[in-house]
Amino acid sequence: MSDARIEGYARALFEIARAEGTLDEVEDELFRFARSYESSDALRSALTDEMVPAERRQAVVESLLGGKSTATTIQLISMVVGSGRGRDLPEVIDRLVSRASESKDLAVAEVRSAVALSDDQQQRLAAALANATGRQVNLKVVIDPSIIGGIVATVGDTVIDGSVRTRVEELKSRL
């Protein structure tokens, strides 16, 4: 899909969530859905197979997210999937997250961790990243068991890799 079309979808989703007063919650739910979508071949296939009718793909979204997400999130994802743009969901959602963060004068900080972080850990990490980057951050945590331990934080073009996986790889290369 063209950049203009992706940006158009992101802007529309952003405006809908903002108008309904659920932007923060919807943004977080969409971000988590996009990461799940990227990591699951089965989900990607179910939502992008053009041989499957749009109503059926939308039913998959509703069954996956029903009771776990806001109605707005379900409707927004269903709209994108129903219009045949399922392949572009991660990019559309990432642009929405960027737009939402910019509207609050925040930088998006995607943090990959092997385990879930407590609220206290997230607050301390957000403060440390804000100190390191000079900007307040909108922290988005992704659970990634391949990290083994530690974290990998990405803020804009800056990557801070404090993962055990990287340390092990460095040790291997030294040996």
C-alpha positions, 0 to 999 in steps of 0.5 A, a space after each residue: 500500500 502506498 505511504 499516503 494510503 497507510 498514513 490516511 488509515 492511521 490518521 482516520 484510526 487516530 481521529 476515531 479513537 480520539 473522538 471517542 475519548 479512548 485514544 490511550 487505551 486503543 493505542 496500547 491495544 492496537 500496538 499489542 495486536 500489531 506485535 502479535 500479528 507480526 509474530 504469528 504466521 497463522 494470524 497473518 494468514 487468517 487476516 490476509 487470505 483474500 480467498 476468505 470472505 471479509 466477514 469471516 476475517 472480521 469474525 476472526 478479529 472479533 473472536 480473538 479480541 472480544 472481551 479482551 479489548 475495547 469495542 473501538 479497537 475491535 471495530 478499527 481492526 475489523 475495518 482495516 481487515 474488512 477493507 482488504 488491508 490486513 497486510 498493512 496493519 502493523 505499519 498503519 498501527 505503528 503510524 497511529 502510535 507515532 501520531 498519538 505520541 506526537 500529539 502528547 509530545 512524546 517519543 515512542 520507546 519500544 522495549 523488548 523484554 523476556 518477561 513482563 515488567 512491573 509498573 514500577 520497572 516501567 516507570 523507572 525505565 521510562 525515566 531512564 530512557 527520557 534521561 538518555 534521549 532528552 525526551 519524555 517517552 511513550 513506553 511500549 513493552 513487547 514480551 520477547 523470550 528470545 531476549 533471554 534476559 535484560 531489555 532492548 529499547 528502541 527510541 527513534 533511531 537509537 537502540 539500547 541493547 542490554 540483552 543477555 542474548 547480545 552479551 552471549 553473542 559477544 562472548 561467543 565472538 571473543 572466544 
